[in-house]
Amino acid sequence: QNDSPVLGYSMKERVALNSLKANLDNPFLNKVWIGSHCFTNTSQWFGVRCNSNGLVIEIALENMGLKGDLRSNAFITFTELSVLSFKNNSLSGNLVIDFSFNRKLTLVDLSGNLFSGQIPISLVVIPVLEALFLQGNSLITGSIPAFNQSSLENFNVSNNNLCGPIPKTRALQSFGHDSYDGNPGLCGPPTSMACNSNGNDTAEHGDKTDHKSFLGSLLHIVKDYLYVIEFVFLIVIILLFVLYYNKSRKLKKMMNEYKERGEIKHEKSEDDQLVIAEVGGDQRSRPFGNNNLNTRPIGNNNLNTSGQERRKLVFVADNYGQGSNSTFEMSDLLKASAEGLGQGTFGNCYKAMMEGKPVVVVKRLRNLKPMTDEEFTKQLLQIANQKHPNLLPILAYYNNKDERLLLYKYVEKGNLFDRLHGKRGKGDRIPFRWGGRLNVARGVARAMECLHLNTNFLVPHGNLKSTNVLLDSDENALVSDYGLASLISVAAQRTVCYRSPEYQFAKRVSKKSDVWSYGCLLLELLTGKVGVYTAPPGVSGVDLCTWVHRAIREEWTAEIFDGEIAVNRRSAVPGMLRLLEIALHCVEKLPEKRPEMSEVVRQVEEIQFKDQSEDEDDLSLERSYTDDSISTIASGKAGDDHNRK
Ligand SMILES: Nc1ncnc2c1ncn2[C@@H]1O[C@H](COP(=O)(O)OP(=O)(O)OP(=O)(O)O)[C@@H](O)[C@H]1O
């Protein structure tokens, strides 16, 4: 198979790519898929990436209006393929693709097409599959195969025509109903549609697409429900009785404990649980819950983790837990209106608004690795003890056996991703100029240096990206989510953003992978382009490293910098070029070639910012970009691959 060492690519893969090209017959691909598709780790073919052996590891052709179908054997040659994405095209035909030779696939995204047929069974046996997106094809039918890879972190088959019960595998049951919504024939948890007694969905077999048959089967459900309703009622009564019995027993025990310590004040159950509505499509405000925990804020840095303390909000930030306005209790939080902010790697985030209290953000942690309460508290306090003006402090945490929450101040100006990419092309966008971006680059570098230098911490950030950089009222950077990668399972860590090349092998985050992420963040700041790994659903991004290297190599130099900073012209160009050089140094393929964060801070701080008003009318932009400076960067720091041409 591997004829790559001699040629720099595999001949078989070349034949397969050419056959894919012929099959898709897309004018753009026909034009640009020429020459060698790989030369060791360099690919000039749009959407194709190769590894150092010249084998294809990624085919990503997204949002290109591609038509036609994908042959069943289209990918069997690509044994090293890790990422396959055709999202948001118009591909059709039966999805009988054979993936059994693609044992290294981590991401398959065929969402937003017109595929029909069943979910390929060969995907079930891919041991490292982390993400499968098939949503929005409308025509995919049949049942969901029993995916159960422990690596599977993202799964979405919504808005198709799937049917039958959702297999009760651990992996499939771990996703929310939104991964399955829009399939009228699917039943069983996590959907709210019950399956009938034959194990089939209540809407009969989902292959039937017409609404009439669906309505007919709905009547059938109602009939079935009438039969089981008495039984359910009986079960509920028994459960309530058992719950009541348990609760009163625990209450008695707790009262006795309090009595023994002469501390009895309130009568509350230990079992009171926090209930927070999950984030759904509907992001309207709603109350967090109506439980009434007996909680009170404790003083600053009160780190007592006894059983009683565990059920309270523990305030860990400076200036919290003392001032009358800033303090609040879990009961205030439970009464707050909550607005979903998003679903991230570490859990869901909510904005909580309490009457007369500061607005806070609650992060409900999930995917935590197994650890005792004490271990959790210890690690969390290590994170909370990181103090730096560019790190978003943790205000408080809540550690209960079923629920672990982190609380942060709500940062009004939102995140860097929205600042960079939001409202583009709209009249109300406030331009994000060079000075502001340089300030953010500096702030983030300092925050990362602080994390890397603190010998008591020594946990890398692990998930640096533009949505984890928040902007305070003066647009200073506040890095968030630092250290949380150390709390989550290794499987969940695989979803971290901006995967560095060595991450593919080591599967662990490190200081050097943080440096890589910082370099990618700089490229996002400089180009104003959405990175492929940070792109939210429905937005396509580019692989920033590949794109910038290619732009330098092919001398599209005037296109590298975002138009909004390009207007700063003469005064800014040397600084922009220097920052680009630093970014390219940070994204060196070999981790040992990347600089330490303290070196990066020194270099970024050396960049001088001159008042841009000096040269507002300067029209020498083109000249600035076509001078020798960019080619110097290309031949110096940007790595070997762009020197080859
Ligand atoms: N303290 C905060 N103030 C304002 N917005 C916040 C705050 N914390 C998080 N956000 C925003 O809430 C959204 C969800 O955040 P969250 O950290 O859960 O996910 P993420 O950053 O998109 O992904 P990940 O979990 O991988 O970091 C993001 O847009 C983030 O910028």
The ligand as a Gaussian input file, in Angstrom:
#p B3LYP/6-31G(d) Opt

LIG

0 1
 N      -18.182000      34.402000      32.346000
 C      -18.721000      34.502000      31.154000
 N      -19.258000      35.655000      30.727000
 C      -19.806000      35.774000      29.496000
 N      -19.861000      34.757000      28.603000
 C      -19.344000      33.574000      28.965000
 C      -18.745000      33.379000      30.247000
 N      -18.302000      32.100000      30.331000
 C      -18.611000      31.522000      29.147000
 N      -19.233000      32.398000      28.332000
 C      -19.703000      32.125000      26.979000
 O      -20.672000      31.107000      27.052000
 C      -20.574000      30.245000      25.921000
 C      -20.465000      28.813000      26.394000
 O      -19.246000      28.668000      27.085000
 P      -18.573000      27.256000      27.326000
 O      -17.279000      27.507000      28.016000
 O      -19.553000      26.358000      27.986000
 O      -18.381000      26.680000      25.877000
 P      -17.316000      27.001000      24.776000
 O      -16.347000      28.034000      25.224000
 O      -18.072000      27.313000      23.518000
 O      -16.629000      25.592000      24.592000
 P      -15.640000      24.837000      25.588000
 O      -16.408000      24.227000      26.700000
 O      -15.008000      23.809000      24.696000
 O      -14.673000      25.828000      26.119000
 C      -19.356000      30.703000      25.138000
 O      -19.797000      31.529000      24.077000
 C      -18.581000      31.539000      26.110000
 O      -17.837000      32.529000      25.463000

